[in-house]
Amino acid sequence: MKILMIDSLVGNDYALILCSNLQKAGVQVTMVTTKGRQIPPHSDFTVEHWAPSKDPKIKKTLKVLGYLGYLGRIFAFALNSRTVPVHFQFFRIERIESLFLLCLKVLGTPTVYTAHNILPHENNRIDYLLRNITFRSSNLIIVHSDYIKNSLIEGFRVPRKKICTIPHGNFDAYLPKTPISKKEARKKLSVPENSKVLLFFGYIRKYKGIDLLLESFEIASKQDQHLTLIIAGKCQTEKLLTRYQQRISQIPSRKRIRFDPEYVPTEKVPWYFVASDLVALPYINIDHSGIVHLAYSFGRPVIATEVGDFPETIEQGKTGYIVKRNDGQELAAVILKAFSNMSRLEEMGEEARKLSKTKYSWGNIAKLTARVYKSLARKPSRSGRFFAEKSR
């Protein structure tokens, strides 16, 4: 069977990995993404660069025209291939594309939407309304955890039968072909070999709790002179960047903090995870984070706050630790506890790696996703039947 996968987000390879494994599972995939996005040369599925580039050097007028063309091409595809499912992973402009999804529903196109988050990270009432339209317009919704599933049922009254729970796949694709040792990784990052390294990795936004992490590190670093913190990822705004730079400058142990506030290219991702001992996700709020799976792929345990589906994806005392939200004292105490037993930390990392290879393996996830598409083929929408009858 055939499907059209939409992913206009740059910087997240989730859809790329899924498409590759769907192709291996016998699904003919065409992936729609942004112009200029680098696609691995060995990819065995079709890629269409319909979405306009995010390059800031390109004129806004050209981007607007490119965006209209992007929507037009998807609509034309749906018009000519009404039985082919269109699967939306990440929108370019959600406030427009949620309404566009409604148009596809009227057209009778079978659609799937993956709800990586229940609502946009910075949301308001309009976002709630438009996300509701997205949920109502999609034939089926894929979620990565029971937490998100229950939130959709309770918060948006989405019918239970419309939701499919499929785990987020691992990020083994980031593992280097030539293994790198912890000693080598730390040398590349100028981190002392005997350090106990805590890592925060990913796009930096206010809700991700960097303030809390710095507070807890300041407390913990006074008691453990080998404790080192690495924060790697681009800041959402210049204001946020300045704020964290100033905060770090006020910490007595600031020399043991490495702050790399820029986008980390794929080939350098292993440096950070291999160099680390423990990955920190001190989020204030979240529904799901792929960073958990990235850490697991590298065999690193995770310490995270009790928000979203973290208690579901992180096994307390086995693959990591769960702490209270907004409690710097508790976070500091658990960080110290974790680093007081390095052999236990390594054992937890191995448990995380096992989960990555089993529960979160892409082969199984691709098969489950293919079943979702097949179920749509057996259940044509009312709009689809209407158009089919009109065309006779």
Wavefront OBJ file of the C-alpha trace (Angstrom):
o trace
v 0.000 0.000 0.000
v 0.985 3.665 -0.434
v 1.047 6.577 2.021
v 2.050 10.253 1.970
v 4.012 11.334 5.069
v 4.104 15.046 5.944
v 7.015 16.365 8.007
v 7.883 20.028 7.542
v 9.942 20.217 10.739
v 13.728 20.520 10.532
v 15.924 19.074 13.263
v 13.963 15.954 14.210
v 14.666 12.705 12.361
v 11.709 10.783 13.804
v 9.722 10.765 10.535
v 12.809 9.923 8.458
v 13.509 6.829 10.544
v 9.843 5.806 10.526
v 9.607 6.182 6.734
v 12.677 4.023 6.206
v 11.265 1.248 8.384
v 7.790 1.490 6.851
v 9.393 0.997 3.440
v 11.130 -2.130 4.764
v 7.747 -3.333 6.064
v 6.286 -3.179 2.555
v 4.658 0.270 2.614
v 5.399 2.535 -0.376
v 6.264 5.835 1.280
v 6.476 9.326 -0.157
v 7.738 11.810 2.406
v 7.052 15.540 2.050
v 9.572 17.795 3.759
v 11.253 21.204 3.470
v 13.444 22.470 0.658
v 17.118 22.210 1.503
v 16.695 19.529 4.139
v 19.522 17.023 3.996
v 18.255 13.480 3.478
v 20.583 10.484 3.985
v 21.732 9.278 0.527
v 20.852 5.654 1.326
v 17.161 6.435 1.973
v 15.006 3.909 0.108
v 11.762 5.897 0.030
v 10.626 8.798 -2.167
v 11.235 12.317 -0.835
v 9.487 15.458 -2.092
v 10.816 18.861 -0.976
v 7.510 20.727 -1.263
v 7.593 22.813 1.928
v 9.465 26.139 1.680
v 12.915 26.450 3.195
v 13.329 27.861 6.694
v 16.472 29.713 5.624
v 16.176 33.255 7.124
v 18.006 34.668 4.083
v 15.077 33.848 1.773
v 12.534 36.654 1.296
v 9.274 36.359 3.192
v 7.245 36.815 -0.009
v 8.923 33.805 -1.591
v 8.284 31.761 1.545
v 4.574 32.669 1.487
v 4.301 31.675 -2.177
v 6.239 28.492 -1.449
v 3.929 27.672 1.445
v 0.821 28.095 -0.715
v 2.440 25.849 -3.318
v 3.206 23.285 -0.617
v -0.450 23.111 0.447
v -1.561 23.086 -3.189
v 0.594 20.068 -4.005
v -0.703 18.093 -1.036
v -4.288 18.964 -2.024
v -3.657 17.948 -5.647
v -2.171 14.656 -4.464
v -5.196 14.010 -2.245
v -7.566 14.900 -5.090
v -5.902 12.413 -7.440
v -5.288 9.670 -4.855
v -8.284 9.726 -2.537
v -7.660 6.256 -1.112
v -4.011 6.935 -0.183
v -3.644 7.872 3.517
v -1.979 11.205 4.312
v -0.082 11.027 7.598
v 0.777 14.337 9.307
v 3.733 14.179 11.696
v 4.730 17.821 12.135
v 2.930 20.887 10.754
v 4.708 23.916 9.307
v 2.036 26.421 10.422
v -0.432 24.554 12.604
v -3.029 27.330 12.690
v -3.407 27.011 8.935
v -2.807 23.291 8.483
v -5.381 22.246 11.080
v -7.993 23.913 8.841
v -6.337 22.356 5.788
v -6.768 18.966 7.432
v -10.481 19.727 7.708
v -10.542 20.363 3.940
v -8.973 16.945 3.351
v -11.657 15.392 5.540
v -14.370 17.002 3.383
v -12.561 15.721 0.299
v -12.698 12.209 1.747
v -8.950 11.694 2.085
v -8.044 9.169 4.817
v -5.824 11.024 7.290
v -3.642 10.088 10.252
v -2.211 12.543 12.763
v 0.542 11.752 15.264
v -0.080 13.725 18.455
v 3.491 14.115 19.701
v 2.088 16.695 22.116
v -1.480 17.315 23.250
v -1.173 21.075 22.674
v 1.566 23.341 21.256
v 4.179 24.120 23.909
v 3.255 27.812 24.018
v -0.527 27.658 23.654
v -3.694 29.702 24.140
v -7.437 29.285 23.562
v -7.073 29.522 19.781
v -4.513 26.708 19.824
v -6.916 24.593 21.874
v -9.704 25.212 19.343
v -7.502 24.444 16.334
v -6.009 21.317 17.907
v -9.584 20.199 18.561
v -10.273 20.657 14.835
v -7.167 18.580 14.064
v -8.353 15.755 16.314
v -11.874 15.869 14.882
v -10.666 15.981 11.264
v -8.230 13.060 11.532
v -9.567 9.583 10.843
v -7.086 8.093 13.297
v -4.676 9.561 15.835
v -1.395 7.942 16.859
v -0.029 8.649 20.352
v 3.134 7.424 22.065
v 1.769 6.717 25.544
v -1.331 5.971 27.584
v -0.880 9.355 29.274
v -1.464 11.177 25.983
v -4.267 8.800 25.009
v -6.143 9.423 28.258
v -5.551 13.170 27.973
v -7.172 13.227 24.521
v -10.149 11.221 25.759
v -10.662 13.342 28.881
v -9.606 16.768 27.602
v -10.920 16.668 24.025
v -13.497 13.867 24.182
v -11.771 12.012 21.357
v -13.393 8.572 20.903
v -11.194 5.817 22.345
v -11.503 3.729 19.150
v -9.978 6.603 17.156
v -6.688 6.536 19.095
v -3.833 4.092 18.438
v -1.030 3.836 21.001
v 2.300 3.097 19.319
v 5.581 3.660 21.226
v 8.089 6.255 20.075
v 10.920 4.437 18.320
v 14.542 4.460 19.403
v 17.201 6.760 18.005
v 19.782 4.095 17.215
v 20.240 5.901 13.892
v 22.344 8.424 15.838
v 24.780 5.778 17.044
v 28.146 6.294 15.297
v 29.254 3.677 12.773
v 32.672 3.777 14.379
v 32.214 3.578 18.176
v 33.721 6.380 20.225
v 34.933 5.853 23.794
v 33.886 8.003 26.737
v 37.493 9.164 27.045
v 37.557 10.314 23.401
v 34.151 12.004 23.646
v 35.163 13.954 26.731
v 38.387 15.014 25.087
v 36.433 16.430 22.122
v 34.270 18.447 24.524
v 37.187 19.470 26.777
v 35.618 17.736 29.770
v 37.961 16.213 32.407
v 38.118 12.435 32.111
v 37.339 11.846 35.806
v 34.192 14.017 35.768
v 30.690 12.860 36.672
v 28.770 14.289 33.737
v 25.133 15.393 33.786
v 23.749 16.255 30.334
v 20.862 18.415 29.172
v 20.383 18.056 25.420
v 17.885 19.553 22.975
v 16.213 22.727 21.763
v 16.083 25.113 24.723
v 12.717 26.609 25.639
v 11.518 28.163 28.874
v 9.294 25.212 29.844
v 12.256 22.805 29.775
v 13.403 23.897 33.220
v 16.980 25.100 32.698
v 16.535 27.473 35.662
v 15.649 24.494 37.859
v 18.596 22.497 36.526
v 21.058 25.314 37.245
v 19.625 25.750 40.746
v 20.009 22.043 41.525
v 23.495 21.883 39.994
v 24.608 24.833 42.109
v 23.475 22.932 45.218
v 24.859 19.525 44.210
v 28.205 20.793 42.889
v 29.090 22.141 46.349
v 29.026 18.584 47.698
v 30.618 16.777 44.747
v 33.689 18.428 43.241
v 33.694 16.048 40.254
v 30.188 16.953 39.111
v 30.070 18.564 35.639
v 27.052 19.887 33.739
v 26.741 20.069 29.946
v 23.878 22.006 28.355
v 23.732 21.583 24.576
v 21.095 22.955 22.225
v 19.960 26.104 20.482
v 17.972 28.634 22.526
v 14.520 29.585 21.267
v 15.219 33.325 21.684
v 18.170 35.656 22.237
v 16.484 36.849 25.426
v 16.489 33.314 26.798
v 20.130 32.842 25.790
v 21.171 36.014 27.627
v 19.171 34.975 30.678
v 20.916 31.606 30.992
v 24.363 33.040 30.282
v 23.878 35.543 33.108
v 22.556 32.869 35.457
v 25.539 30.594 34.773
v 27.972 33.464 35.411
v 26.554 33.764 38.956
v 27.214 30.128 39.897
v 30.440 29.559 41.908
v 31.089 26.256 40.120
v 30.491 27.796 36.651
v 33.833 26.461 35.394
v 32.274 23.010 35.597
v 29.408 24.012 33.315
v 29.794 23.662 29.553
v 27.102 25.665 27.741
v 26.851 25.044 23.985
v 23.808 27.116 22.916
v 23.738 26.175 19.251
v 22.256 23.519 17.015
v 24.216 20.277 17.368
v 24.807 18.600 13.980
v 24.005 14.896 13.720
v 27.649 13.802 13.570
v 28.372 15.500 16.920
v 25.358 14.158 18.826
v 27.277 11.011 19.956
v 29.974 13.163 21.566
v 27.532 14.552 24.104
v 25.734 11.344 25.019
v 28.835 9.149 25.141
v 30.591 11.776 27.288
v 27.679 11.828 29.748
v 26.773 9.537 32.645
v 23.216 10.739 33.254
v 20.732 12.733 31.130
v 18.569 15.400 32.801
v 15.059 16.414 31.714
v 13.939 18.907 34.396
v 10.880 20.015 32.410
v 8.171 22.193 33.939
v 5.617 20.679 31.564
v 5.662 18.265 28.625
v 3.599 15.460 27.169
v 6.354 13.347 25.613
v 10.023 13.839 24.789
v 12.103 11.936 22.253
v 15.228 12.791 24.256
v 14.371 9.884 26.578
v 14.712 7.504 23.629
v 17.897 9.194 22.433
v 19.423 8.696 25.887
v 18.283 5.056 25.970
v 19.873 4.396 22.563
v 23.221 5.493 23.988
v 22.679 3.443 27.147
v 22.235 6.437 29.419
v 19.735 6.584 32.299
v 17.489 9.645 32.657
v 16.526 11.835 35.602
v 13.289 13.712 34.907
v 10.494 15.589 36.609
v 7.098 14.020 37.245
v 5.334 15.531 34.230
v 3.652 14.141 31.125
v 4.439 10.525 30.329
v 7.897 10.522 31.944
v 6.663 8.219 34.759
v 5.488 5.864 32.002
v 8.649 5.857 29.852
v 11.220 6.075 32.666
v 11.224 3.097 35.034
v 11.960 4.428 38.516
v 15.227 2.989 39.795
v 15.690 0.842 36.669
v 16.250 3.190 33.722
v 16.294 6.451 35.644
v 14.754 8.588 38.350
v 11.541 10.611 38.604
v 11.514 13.686 40.881
v 8.930 16.297 41.821
v 8.382 19.169 39.422
v 9.861 22.550 40.378
v 11.796 21.164 43.346
v 15.468 22.083 42.996
v 16.385 20.624 46.385
v 14.986 17.176 45.553
v 16.532 17.211 42.077
v 19.928 18.055 43.600
v 19.561 15.285 46.192
v 18.706 12.646 43.578
v 21.554 13.799 41.312
v 23.963 13.288 44.218
v 22.381 9.920 45.010
v 22.753 8.786 41.387
v 26.415 9.794 41.160
v 27.260 8.235 44.526
v 27.035 4.790 42.910
v 28.572 4.884 39.425
v 28.374 1.111 38.899
v 24.622 1.206 39.584
v 24.296 4.097 37.140
v 25.996 1.976 34.463
v 23.621 -0.930 35.189
v 20.651 1.402 34.734
v 22.137 2.536 31.443
v 22.273 -1.069 30.247
v 18.609 -1.545 31.206
v 17.798 1.558 29.166
v 19.712 0.154 26.191
v 17.780 -3.147 26.421
v 14.461 -1.288 26.295
v 15.717 0.648 23.294
v 16.483 -2.596 21.432
v 13.204 -4.319 22.332
v 10.148 -2.259 23.276
v 11.259 0.708 21.171
v 12.592 -1.180 18.127
v 11.519 0.301 14.796
v 10.694 -3.013 13.137
v 7.794 -3.577 15.515
v 6.706 0.078 15.406
v 6.624 0.083 11.586
v 4.401 -3.027 11.588
v 1.978 -1.434 14.064
v 1.862 1.767 11.998
v 1.248 -0.185 8.775
v -1.760 -1.809 10.466
v -3.173 1.658 11.117
v -3.010 2.465 7.393
v -4.596 -0.867 6.463
v -7.475 -0.271 8.874
v -8.197 3.009 7.060
v -8.354 1.173 3.740
v -11.080 -1.055 5.192
v -13.069 1.899 6.545
v -13.592 4.575 3.866
v -14.927 7.865 5.202
v -18.457 9.052 4.492
v -17.080 11.956 2.483
v -15.028 9.519 0.416
v -18.101 7.445 -0.418
v -19.988 10.610 -1.339
v -17.314 11.708 -3.827
v -17.057 8.184 -5.248
v -20.803 8.072 -5.886
v -20.773 11.529 -7.497
v -18.028 10.476 -9.896
v -19.996 7.523 -11.282
l 1 2 3 4 5 6 7 8 9 10 11 12 13 14 15 16 17 18 19 20 21 22 23 24 25 26 27 28 29 30 31 32 33 34 35 36 37 38 39 40 41 42 43 44 45 46 47 48 49 50 51 52 53 54 55 56 57 58 59 60 61 62 63 64 65 66 67 68 69 70 71 72 73 74 75 76 77 78 79 80 81 82 83 84 85 86 87 88 89 90 91 92 93 94 95 96 97 98 99 100 101 102 103 104 105 106 107 108 109 110 111 112 113 114 115 116 117 118 119 120 121 122 123 124 125 126 127 128 129 130 131 132 133 134 135 136 137 138 139 140 141 142 143 144 145 146 147 148 149 150 151 152 153 154 155 156 157 158 159 160 161 162 163 164 165 166 167 168 169 170 171 172 173 174 175 176 177 178 179 180 181 182 183 184 185 186 187 188 189 190 191 192 193 194 195 196 197 198 199 200 201 202 203 204 205 206 207 208 209 210 211 212 213 214 215 216 217 218 219 220 221 222 223 224 225 226 227 228 229 230 231 232 233 234 235 236 237 238 239 240 241 242 243 244 245 246 247 248 249 250 251 252 253 254 255 256 257 258 259 260 261 262 263 264 265 266 267 268 269 270 271 272 273 274 275 276 277 278 279 280 281 282 283 284 285 286 287 288 289 290 291 292 293 294 295 296 297 298 299 300 301 302 303 304 305 306 307 308 309 310 311 312 313 314 315 316 317 318 319 320 321 322 323 324 325 326 327 328 329 330 331 332 333 334 335 336 337 338 339 340 341 342 343 344 345 346 347 348 349 350 351 352 353 354 355 356 357 358 359 360 361 362 363 364 365 366 367 368 369 370 371 372 373 374 375 376 377 378 379 380 381 382 383 384 385 386 387 388 389 390 391 392
